[in-house]
Structure formats: C-alpha cells, structure tokens
Amino acid sequence: MQKEEIIARYKKVVSPVLGHYNDLVIKGAKGSYLFGIDGKNYLDFSCGIAVTSLGHCHPKIVSAVKKQLSNLEHICIGVAYYEKYIELAEKLSAITSDGLDMCFFCQDGSGAIEAAIKLAKYATKKQGIISFTGSFHGRTFAAMSVTNSKEKYKKGYEPLMANVFEAQYPYCYRCVDDAGQKCDPDNCSKHCIKAVEDIIAKEGKDKIAAVIIEPVLGEGGYAPPPAFYLKRLKSVCEQNGILLIFDEVQTGFGRTGKMFAHEHFGVVPDIMCMAKGIANGLPLGGIIAKREVMEKWSVSAHGGTFGGNPVSCAAALASIEIMQKKGFLNKVERMGTYIMRKLDSMGSKYKCIGDVRGLGLMIGVEFIKENGDPDPETTSKVVKECLNNGLLLISCGSHDQVIRFIPPLNVKKSDVDHALKIFEDAVCKM
Ligand SMILES: Cc1ncc(COP(=O)(O)O)c(C=O)c1O
C-alpha cells in the first residue's frame, strides 16, 4: 500500500488533533534505523521523541519483555503486589542521587508531572507552582497549565489550573537583562533567579508549593542552563520552604551523558519526574521523591490502574542494566562532544546557524535569520531535506527554530558521521 493511501485511511478515522512532524510511514525499525514503506531506510535521530534511547528492538529488552509478558502482563499494584514494581523502585532509589528514595509509577511523562504537582500541593498544603518560559511538561491538565513553550498547547482550555506563575528560563542565547542588553551566562543566571525571587516576594512564600523546571530546557529549545543556575534556584527554594521539582522526563536515563541531567549541576531536587527513555518505548512514567515528602502523601490521595505495569517495569530494568554497563555513559558524553564539535564548526561556516548547544546526546542547533531572529522556515527546510536523504530529525523551540539531535545513546560513529554529512549537505543548500 502507498504512503498516500495509508495517510488517507488514517485521516478518516483518527482525530485531527494530533500533530505530525512529517509524512513518513514506516513498517518497522531496528537499532538506529527505521524502515519506510517506500523501501528506504532512515537513520532515526529522533528516537520517538527521546524515548528509544537504546535503539529500536534492542534484543535484551525484547527478551525481558517477552519473558515478563508470558508470566504476568497486568494486575494493578493496588490489587496485588508484584516484584517487578518493587524491583524497579529499588533500582531507581539506588541509581538516583542520595535522598531520593521513594517512587510512584504511572504510564507517561504527563502522568509523572500530574503526580509531582499533586504531591507537592498535598505535602506542603500550599497551591502555587512556579514554572518557566519555554517549558513543556505535557498535555494533561496540571501539566498543560505549567507548560509555556507554545500558546496553542493551552488555548481553548481556560480556565487552567490556578496559582501558576511564570518565571524566565535561563535560555542564555536569547536572555536579555532589564536594560535590554544580552546577558552573559552569569548575568543570565542572576537575572533569571531574580525573576523567581520576585514572584515569591509578590505572591508570598506561604502560597508557593513548588518550582518545576527542566534541568535542560527540552521542547522549548534544547537549552542547558548556566552552570550555577540550578544551585542558586535550589537555595532560593530552601530559603523559602518551597519544593524543587525536576522534570527529567526528557533528560533522564543517560540522555545527557549522566544517568540524570541534574548530576551535571550537583543539585538534588525534592521530587524528580521520569518517563520517555525509562523503558525504551514501553509506556512508563514515575516520580521519585525524598522520603519526608513522599511520606506525607496519604493512602489513596493518588493512584491509577496501569502505573508500573509489570511488562514496562521489566523493560525499564533491562534498559537500566544496559545503561549501567561500565563506560556506557562516558561513551554517550564523548559522542555528544564529538557531534557538538562538528556542529560548532558548521556553525562558524554557515550564517543560518545561530547557536549549537547541548549536553551529552541532547543537542540543539538554532537557526536564525540575518537579523538574528528565530528562523523556523530554514529549520523546516533543513529537516525536510535531511528526511529526503534518509535522516530523521525533529525540531523544537517556541518558534520551531531549533533542530534536535537525539540519536540512540548507543549510536555507531559511522551512523553519526553519515548523519552529519546529510545535515551539512542540507544546511549548505540554504
Ligand atoms: C520535559 C517533558 N516533560 C513532560 C513531557 C510529557 O510527556 P508525555 O508526552 O509522555 O506525556 C514531555 C514530553 O515531551 C517532556 O519533554
């Protein structure tokens, strides 16, 4: 069947609400490649939006899933205890920073955000939440209410969750101070901390339950914060009795070259949200929190039928085992540095590239017009040209002006070189 026919069938029976990055139709995938129904193979540098971090159909994960599926596919943890749920919680408590000890599982990233926000409100008996410009936390109600990356995600759903306040994310490349001057990283950090302090001063610390932040801005533009920002943010939270929530849905599980992105910054949150790469494609999300916070959540104050499904837990345990292999994460960091160096040198050759930034294998290339404004048109043309030549990339950024490089963490160097060649060939045509 032709691509056009399949898409026509889709359009007849599927809601138009779902957005599509392209019209690629696939019949399967393996490792770093997708197999198109057009007979072409595509290098997948999107990983299903940072999910299949170990490549498609990794044999160890497939085998763990098959084994679990033939033993127990579902029961609901509230109906009967089963070991995979507990084993995964134990594993997460062992591999996360000291102080993060107790888990709750759901099915996806938005569910993890809902859980974190509900826990923060419940544990502090306060209602206010501070989130950031450019943030993306998901589509469910609380998650959408703290999302700011694009207006269209919230339009039409008002009134949203109340008591949400927006502070500026330290997006250094575009950060300007109060006098309209471009910030250096330290200024950017201080300026953006002041934005948080101003909200707390205005609303009152007794109204704010939590600050929720992505340790590297994801959908909003793939922008890591300046080095000291998260430490400063943590101390503002501590001084004011406010919980700090890290949304590591996209940055977690090796994506930035450490198991969790916050390890780069030496800051431990009170609650951390996880999903995406946790189970390499099986639906799973969760939060891990400090014991003293989690213990305030009373029985049945939250729950769910599918959270921590045994098959997803088995996939997560197999994925973590692979990521914990000696040298695995170091290799991710090294590959990230290699790609960044190559992209940087393209950045100095081609005027349409304004900025290259990232951590590990979470790398963004921002496209600009001659006057420095975001350039979504060029971004989209480069993405299309790459796809025509067998490389799948997706964009992000509030104006769709950033191309993200999120290859599998175990991508081969030969595939990286091939991808970079396709990318440069596309950029130099612009
Ligand atoms: C940082 C972050 N948080 C939350 C979410 C929501 O996750 P999900 O789409 O699994 O609900 C996303 C999804 O892209 C994300 O990038």
The ligand as an SDF file (V2000), in Angstrom:
LIG
                    3D

 16 16  0  0  0  0  0  0  0  0999 V2000
   10.2310   17.5380   29.7020 C   0  0  0  0  0  0  0  0  0  0  0  0
    8.9410   16.8420   29.4030 C   0  0  0  0  0  0  0  0  0  0  0  0
    8.0530   16.6590   30.3860 N   0  0  0  0  0  0  0  0  0  0  0  0
    6.8880   16.0320   30.1770 C   0  0  0  0  0  0  0  0  0  0  0  0
    6.5470   15.5600   28.9300 C   0  0  0  0  0  0  0  0  0  0  0  0
    5.2380   14.8500   28.7140 C   0  0  0  0  0  0  0  0  0  0  0  0
    5.4750   13.5110   28.4850 O   0  0  0  0  0  0  0  0  0  0  0  0
    4.3700   12.5830   27.7620 P   0  0  0  0  0  0  0  0  0  0  0  0
    4.2920   13.0340   26.3460 O   0  0  0  0  0  0  0  0  0  0  0  0
    4.9280   11.2080   27.9220 O   0  0  0  0  0  0  0  0  0  0  0  0
    3.1040   12.7680   28.4970 O   0  0  0  0  0  0  0  0  0  0  0  0
    7.4410   15.7320   27.8730 C   0  0  0  0  0  0  0  0  0  0  0  0
    7.1000   15.2510   26.5250 C   0  0  0  0  0  0  0  0  0  0  0  0
    7.6770   15.6140   25.5420 O   0  0  0  0  0  0  0  0  0  0  0  0
    8.6750   16.3910   28.1080 C   0  0  0  0  0  0  0  0  0  0  0  0
    9.5600   16.5930   27.1340 O   0  0  0  0  0  0  0  0  0  0  0  0
  1  2  1  0
  2  3  1  0
  2 15  2  0
  3  4  2  0
  4  5  1  0
  5  6  1  0
  5 12  2  0
  6  7  1  0
  7  8  1  0
  8  9  2  0
  8 10  1  0
  8 11  1  0
 12 13  1  0
 12 15  1  0
 13 14  2  0
 15 16  1  0
M  END
$$$$
